[in-house]
């Protein structure tokens, strides 16, 4: 059962209601940062009269029954959508948000040069990996805490909030000290212990779709974050594993309008991992915005051919500037999709 509260509901009255519900022995989750306040009630066999009584409370706008396994992530919870705020950047509104930067922090010079370049190109958040999950144990794994320190310096110099990946529960508190937004990578989408711990930080979260995950599994991973009381969640479509080796992954743009119908959470697209080929990144960026994505996350390097990680899919700053200009033009001429 979901209680959608009035937008002007008094926080003290909301807390009183939460206390009463918990005194009944019910498990209660409050979502109050990304839009209309919501109270999720996890209880079985509640009588209809109980729901009717709740619906009559002055602060309750509606009592919603969700028939999907992802109860808190469902569109019906917040039909108007959720907005995720990362520092001063708002994700989930009409203006497309572009997150850009290197796959991996390699050195101070590389990161600062790239950060300044992506800011000038029009990006509004800086991405960069301090810890990198690699298929081979012999590949470059990132600079660790030194990489986080460099990201913080880049934020200080450019004003761009930073997005970086957290790999395991051991590093959550450390990464949260530095990052403005925590990224859950494709390989960790179903690491439920990590999801719970990241949710507890209260930081905005970028949740990438697992490369072999169904849309429902992806939304259920988001549900773990929401059930932890964190509604500052952005979904990221980054491609799924296909049968054709011509591209690194198959960028599933079907998922963008589908997820926008199924869920109130904002969704962005990663055309860099989704294709693995820099030549395809501009076109798929435009296609993603046309499909209804709220933004992009793109790998950018000042010297893509010299990148230690994923150079083949990294674009240069000039290409990013062109993408930013063109996706804004696309957004200006398309209508918002109709939500179910």
PAMIRO-25783 format. One record per residue (C-alpha): x negated, y, z; residue number from 0. Coordinates in pm, 1 decimal, padded with zeros to 6 digits. Last residue first. Layout:
px:py:pz:nr
X:Y:Z:NUM
...
***
This chain:
px:py:pz:nr
-00072.1:00529.3:-01900.8:339
-00300.5:00823.1:-01961.7:338
-00279.5:01029.6:-02281.4:337
-00624.3:01123.4:-02405.8:336
-00731.6:01488.0:-02373.6:335
-00721.2:01663.2:-02706.5:334
-01019.1:01696.8:-02935.1:333
-01160.7:02014.3:-03090.8:332
-01355.7:02168.9:-02802.9:331
-01489.0:01832.1:-02687.2:330
-01650.3:01776.2:-03027.0:329
-01817.7:02118.7:-03015.5:328
-01951.7:02047.4:-02669.2:327
-02081.6:01713.6:-02796.8:326
-02258.7:01894.1:-03083.1:325
-02446.9:02151.2:-02875.9:324
-02556.9:01896.0:-02618.0:323
-02667.9:01652.9:-02890.8:322
-02873.7:01921.0:-03065.5:321
-03045.9:02014.6:-02741.0:320
-03115.5:01645.8:-02673.9:319
-03278.0:01606.4:-03015.3:318
-03507.9:01898.8:-02937.7:317
-03590.1:01748.2:-02597.6:316
-03721.8:01420.8:-02746.7:315
-03525.7:01095.8:-02751.8:314
-03593.8:00775.9:-02558.1:313
-03474.6:00441.2:-02696.2:312
-03811.7:00319.5:-02823.3:311
-03990.3:00468.2:-02522.5:310
-03812.8:00230.4:-02285.9:309
-04081.2:00236.5:-02013.2:308
-04441.3:00365.6:-02016.4:307
-04348.1:00647.6:-02254.2:306
-04618.2:00738.5:-02509.1:305
-04394.0:00717.3:-02816.0:304
-04130.4:00926.6:-02640.2:303
-04364.3:01222.1:-02574.2:302
-04153.7:01486.3:-02397.6:301
-03926.2:01206.2:-02278.7:300
-03546.9:01190.8:-02272.4:299
-03318.8:00903.4:-02172.4:298
-02952.5:01000.9:-02191.2:297
-02665.5:00991.2:-01943.1:296
-02348.7:01120.1:-02104.4:295
-02027.1:01294.6:-02009.8:294
-01658.3:01279.8:-01928.4:293
-01602.7:01009.9:-02188.6:292
-01281.3:01042.2:-02391.3:291
-01346.9:00841.8:-02709.1:290
-01461.1:01160.0:-02885.8:289
-01717.8:01208.7:-02609.7:288
-01850.8:00855.1:-02662.7:287
-01851.6:00890.6:-03042.5:286
-02062.8:01205.0:-03018.2:285
-02315.3:01028.4:-02796.2:284
-02305.2:00725.6:-03026.2:283
-02412.1:00942.9:-03318.5:282
-02692.8:01114.0:-03127.6:281
-02829.9:00791.4:-02967.5:280
-02848.5:00578.7:-03282.8:279
-03190.4:00698.2:-03401.6:278
-03326.2:00654.4:-03048.5:277
-03272.3:00279.5:-03063.5:276
-03197.5:00070.5:-02754.5:275
-02828.8:00088.2:-02837.6:274
-02636.1:00085.0:-02509.9:273
-02948.0:00157.9:-02308.1:272
-02980.2:00499.9:-02473.3:271
-02608.7:00553.9:-02541.1:270
-02531.8:00569.1:-02167.6:269
-02164.9:00667.1:-02135.4:268
-01963.8:00852.7:-01869.9:267
-01646.7:00763.2:-01682.6:266
-01450.2:00960.0:-01423.4:265
-01250.2:00758.4:-01168.9:264
-00869.0:00761.6:-01190.9:263
-00862.7:00406.1:-01324.3:262
-00675.7:00187.4:-01573.7:261
-00600.7:00442.4:-01845.2:260
-00943.5:00606.4:-01825.1:259
-01093.6:00258.0:-01813.1:258
-00931.4:00170.7:-02145.4:257
-01026.3:00501.4:-02307.0:256
-01394.8:00435.9:-02221.6:255
-01405.8:00055.4:-02243.3:254
-01343.9:00047.0:-02616.3:253
-01677.9:00230.6:-02638.9:252
-01855.2:-00096.8:-02570.3:251
-02216.2:-00022.6:-02663.4:250
-02347.9:-00361.0:-02776.6:249
-02693.9:-00411.5:-02632.3:248
-03054.8:-00387.2:-02750.8:247
-02953.2:-00345.9:-03113.4:246
-03024.9:-00568.7:-03414.7:245
-03031.7:-00870.4:-03181.9:244
-02666.8:-00955.9:-03259.6:243
-02496.3:-01187.7:-03008.9:242
-02379.2:-00927.9:-02759.0:241
-02487.2:-00824.3:-02408.9:240
-02288.6:-00530.3:-02281.3:239
-02353.0:-00158.7:-02318.7:238
-02410.6:00124.3:-02074.6:237
-02059.4:00226.5:-01968.1:236
-02104.2:00439.8:-01655.9:235
-01841.0:00480.6:-01384.6:234
-01866.4:00783.8:-01156.0:233
-01787.9:00741.4:-00787.2:232
-01735.7:01013.3:-00526.9:231
-01444.9:00826.4:-00365.4:230
-01653.3:00693.8:-00075.9:229
-01448.3:00544.1:00208.2:228
-01615.9:00202.7:00204.5:227
-01311.7:00067.2:00023.2:226
-01396.4:00316.3:-00250.7:225
-01748.9:00175.5:-00289.7:224
-01625.9:-00184.5:-00290.2:223
-01351.6:-00084.2:-00535.0:222
-01617.5:00035.4:-00778.3:221
-01741.0:-00324.4:-00796.1:220
-01378.5:-00425.2:-00854.9:219
-01366.7:-00177.5:-01142.1:218
-01670.4:-00339.3:-01304.7:217
-01528.1:-00688.0:-01253.6:216
-01205.3:-00573.5:-01421.4:215
-01395.8:-00425.9:-01715.4:214
-01574.0:-00757.1:-01765.2:213
-01939.0:-00781.6:-01669.4:212
-02224.2:-00926.3:-01876.1:211
-02434.5:-00609.6:-01906.3:210
-02316.9:-00499.3:-01562.5:209
-02141.2:-00163.6:-01579.7:208
-02335.4:00122.9:-01425.8:207
-02206.9:00283.4:-01107.3:206
-02321.8:00642.2:-01054.4:205
-02261.8:00722.8:-00687.5:204
-02203.0:01052.8:-00508.4:203
-02345.6:01041.4:-00154.7:202
-02127.8:00937.2:00141.1:201
-02417.2:00725.8:00270.0:200
-02172.9:00447.7:00365.5:199
-02090.1:00376.0:00002.8:198
-02456.9:00296.0:-00064.4:197
-02455.0:00038.0:00214.9:196
-02138.7:-00130.9:00091.2:195
-02257.6:-00137.3:-00270.0:194
-02593.6:-00284.2:-00166.3:193
-02427.0:-00567.8:00025.4:192
-02198.7:-00625.7:-00274.4:191
-02475.4:-00669.0:-00529.1:190
-02226.7:-00704.6:-00814.7:189
-02338.1:-00397.8:-01011.1:188
-02700.1:-00467.3:-00921.0:187
-02835.5:-00573.5:-01261.8:186
-02650.9:-00289.7:-01434.1:185
-02797.8:-00024.8:-01209.2:184
-02640.8:00142.4:-00907.6:183
-02738.9:00509.1:-00924.0:182
-02741.4:00736.1:-00620.3:181
-02660.2:01103.8:-00667.5:180
-02824.9:01405.6:-00500.6:179
-03138.0:01202.4:-00434.9:178
-03412.8:01265.4:-00179.5:177
-03289.0:01146.6:00160.7:176
-03053.9:00900.7:-00012.4:175
-03355.3:00722.8:-00162.6:174
-03499.6:00658.4:00183.6:173
-03169.5:00547.3:00336.4:172
-03095.0:00308.1:00050.3:171
-03443.1:00154.6:00021.1:170
-03398.8:-00169.0:00219.6:169
-03049.0:-00224.4:00080.0:168
-03189.2:-00281.2:-00266.5:167
-03253.1:-00121.3:-00602.9:166
-03156.9:00244.5:-00566.0:165
-03154.6:00433.8:-00893.9:164
-03203.8:00806.4:-00934.0:163
-02987.8:01108.4:-01011.4:162
-03130.7:01451.9:-00937.4:161
-02962.7:01792.8:-00909.2:160
-03118.7:02043.5:-01152.9:159
-03242.7:02369.0:-00998.8:158
-03550.4:02358.5:-01222.4:157
-03850.3:02398.4:-00991.7:156
-03693.3:02264.4:-00671.9:155
-03529.2:01978.2:-00860.1:154
-03865.7:01887.2:-01015.0:153
-04022.3:01888.2:-00667.6:152
-03751.5:01653.1:-00539.7:151
-03813.9:01424.5:-00837.2:150
-04185.7:01427.9:-00758.1:149
-04118.9:01324.0:-00398.9:148
-03893.4:01042.4:-00520.4:147
-04168.0:00919.7:-00752.7:146
-04413.4:00917.5:-00461.5:145
-04158.4:00705.2:-00273.9:144
-04174.4:00434.8:-00540.5:143
-04403.2:00503.7:-00836.5:142
-04219.9:00283.3:-01086.2:141
-04221.7:-00090.2:-01158.0:140
-04451.4:-00096.0:-01461.0:139
-04427.7:-00443.9:-01616.5:138
-04604.8:-00746.4:-01468.3:137
-04301.0:-00881.7:-01281.1:136
-04121.1:-00904.7:-01618.4:135
-03749.5:-00829.9:-01635.7:134
-03805.1:-00491.7:-01473.7:133
-03607.2:-00323.5:-01197.2:132
-03747.8:00029.9:-01167.0:131
-03799.7:00230.6:-00848.0:130
-03869.5:00602.3:-00889.8:129
-03642.4:00623.9:-01194.8:128
-03553.7:00960.7:-01340.3:127
-03234.3:01148.1:-01419.0:126
-03192.8:01524.4:-01406.3:125
-02848.9:01686.1:-01399.6:124
-02705.1:01980.4:-01596.5:123
-02858.3:01917.1:-01937.9:122
-02857.4:02217.3:-02173.0:121
-03177.8:02183.8:-02376.2:120
-03358.4:02430.3:-02146.6:119
-03279.3:02205.0:-01851.6:118
-03398.6:01904.0:-02050.7:117
-03731.8:02075.8:-02123.2:116
-03795.3:02186.3:-01764.3:115
-03732.2:01833.7:-01639.5:114
-03947.9:01679.0:-01912.9:113
-04248.0:01899.2:-01837.8:112
-04205.0:01846.7:-01462.7:111
-04173.2:01468.9:-01501.5:110
-04469.1:01414.4:-01734.7:109
-04700.1:01644.9:-01536.8:108
-04612.5:01486.1:-01203.7:107
-04665.9:01133.8:-01332.3:106
-04473.7:00829.1:-01457.6:105
-04119.8:00887.4:-01329.8:104
-03920.2:00629.7:-01521.2:103
-03634.4:00637.2:-01769.6:102
-03715.2:00999.0:-01837.1:101
-03458.1:01275.4:-01814.4:100
-03099.9:01360.4:-01896.5:99
-02754.8:01383.0:-01739.8:98
-02508.4:01564.9:-01965.9:97
-02168.1:01668.2:-01829.9:96
-01882.2:01716.5:-02074.8:95
-01648.2:02008.4:-01988.9:94
-01292.9:01875.2:-01946.3:93
-01320.0:01776.1:-01581.2:92
-01437.0:01447.7:-01436.0:91
-01788.8:01536.6:-01327.5:90
-01840.1:01863.9:-01139.7:89
-02193.8:02000.0:-01103.3:88
-02260.2:02237.6:-00810.9:87
-02422.1:01972.5:-00585.5:86
-02292.6:01653.6:-00743.1:85
-01913.6:01685.4:-00733.5:84
-01698.0:01397.3:-00851.1:83
-01352.9:01487.5:-00979.3:82
-01081.2:01223.3:-00953.2:81
-00788.2:01190.3:-01189.8:80
-00440.9:01351.4:-01214.1:79
-00275.2:01011.3:-01173.5:78
-00456.0:00964.1:-00842.0:77
-00356.4:00628.0:-00690.8:76
-00170.5:00530.9:-01008.1:75
-00501.1:00524.5:-01199.9:74
-00623.6:00224.7:-00998.6:73
-00953.8:00255.0:-00809.5:72
-00797.3:00213.8:-00464.4:71
-00607.1:-00104.8:-00542.3:70
-00860.2:-00290.3:-00755.7:69
-00683.2:-00629.4:-00752.0:68
-00393.7:-00479.2:-00948.0:67
-00025.3:-00459.5:-00854.3:66
-00055.4:-00130.7:-00668.9:65
00235.4:-00015.5:-00449.9:64
00251.8:00359.5:-00409.1:63
00407.6:00555.2:-00123.8:62
00451.7:00915.8:-00231.8:61
00398.6:01277.2:-00125.5:60
00326.5:01205.5:00238.9:59
00255.4:01508.6:00462.0:58
00620.5:01554.0:00567.8:57
00668.8:01185.6:00665.3:56
00969.2:01031.0:00489.2:55
00758.9:00798.6:00274.9:54
00605.7:00648.5:00589.2:53
00946.7:00547.3:00720.9:52
01036.6:00388.6:00387.7:51
00711.6:00192.6:00386.1:50
00789.0:00056.6:00733.2:49
01146.6:-00024.0:00627.7:48
01012.4:-00236.4:00345.5:47
00847.4:-00463.2:00601.3:46
00469.5:-00514.9:00592.9:45
00387.8:-00869.8:00492.9:44
00017.4:-00815.7:00445.7:43
-00183.4:-00510.3:00544.8:42
-00462.6:-00313.6:00384.2:41
-00346.9:00046.9:00393.1:40
-00512.3:00298.0:00159.9:39
-00474.9:00664.2:00252.4:38
-00517.4:00918.7:-00025.2:37
-00599.6:01288.0:-00027.7:36
-00543.0:01457.1:-00367.8:35
-00877.8:01499.0:-00541.4:34
-01238.7:01389.2:-00514.5:33
-01311.1:01434.9:-00143.6:32
-01030.0:01282.3:00061.4:31
-01026.8:00905.2:00035.6:30
-00920.9:00745.0:00366.0:29
-00927.0:00368.1:00417.4:28
-00707.6:00194.2:00676.3:27
-00707.4:-00162.6:00810.4:26
-00387.8:-00203.6:01010.7:25
-00375.8:-00300.7:01377.6:24
-00074.8:-00080.7:01456.7:23
-00317.0:00145.7:01642.7:22
-00494.9:00182.8:01307.8:21
-00178.6:00322.2:01153.4:20
-00130.6:00565.1:01442.0:19
-00491.3:00688.1:01416.4:18
-00461.4:00739.2:01040.8:17
-00143.0:00940.2:01089.8:16
-00313.8:01162.6:01347.6:15
-00607.2:01208.4:01109.9:14
-00374.3:01326.5:00834.1:13
-00202.9:01569.4:01071.0:12
-00544.6:01711.4:01157.8:11
-00640.1:01734.0:00790.5:10
-00322.8:01937.5:00714.7:9
-00170.7:01818.6:00387.4:8
-00190.7:02085.5:00115.0:7
-00245.1:01835.0:-00166.6:6
00042.8:01627.0:-00033.2:5
-00058.6:01275.5:00053.1:4
-00063.9:00965.5:-00165.4:3
-00011.2:00671.3:00067.1:2
-00126.3:00346.5:-00091.2:1
00000.0:00000.0:00000.0:0
***
